[in-house]
Amino acid sequence: MNKTLTVDNLIKHYGSVKAVDGISFTVPECEIFALIGPNGAGKSTTLKMIATLLTPTSGKITVCGFEVGKESSRVREVISYLPEDSGAYKNLSGIGYLEFMAGLYANNSTDVQKFIERGKEIASLGDRIKDKTSTYSKGMTRKLLLARTVMIEPKLVILDEPTSGLDVMNAMDIRNTIKSLTKRGTTVLLSSHNMLEIEFLSDRVGIIDKGLLHEIGTSQALKKKYDAANLEEVFVRSTQKGEASA
């Protein structure tokens, strides 16, 4: 199977702090791969480096055969990124926001319309799509932002805490949308604090803490390896093991 993403010995320093400490992993086409870990573990820093927003201290990132740093403009053509704290333009309606963003990404009017229609379908906001985003709830805004992120059908979509702060119904809607992306040829890289969400969404999981990648595997395989009832227990036991061997 072809690899959408390859991360090789990735390191990121902030002064004397090593935020990411030599992590390596690959993500094949149409897989949902999740990074889990506490605040400050290095998840968001890793996602931002893959999204070309941060420059690695060292290491190599390749997306669809294009190397971040050397071919970042080509990388940006095949990825889409939704950060945790992203927002929509408050003075635009939902449909106006999708139209504006489609115009930035599309090469012609046909693609603009295709992106808009797909965005409307994903957002599932009904007639509220015509209202200003300033009137939207957090869940509605997040649906609109996810629609913007994936309506262009990127090869790799990068999602940082996609359902953070949402109620159960909105979170379920977004999870189902993410789950469906691989059927259209999109590979998903995401981070989340919600372990139940990760078990539902991901094909494989990477456990990261203090910049180190401790384990990679399916949720079931990791739970079996650590004789754990859930991913929270896997996380605790795998990181404690790493500290004991350090």
Buried (B, 14 or more C-beta within 10 A) or exposed (E): EEBBBBBEEBBBBEEEEBBBBBBEBBBBBBBBBBBBBEEEBBBBBBBBBBBBBBEBBEBBBBBBEBBBBEBBEBBBBBBBBBBBEBEBEEEBBBBBBBBEBBEEBBEEEEBBEBBBEBBBEBBBBEEBBEBBBEEBEEBBBBBBBBBBBBBBBBBBBBBBBBBBEBEEEBBBBBBEBBBEBBEEEBBBBBBBBBBEBBBBBBBBBBBBBBBBBBBBBEBEBBBEEBEBEEBEBBBBBBBEEBEEEE
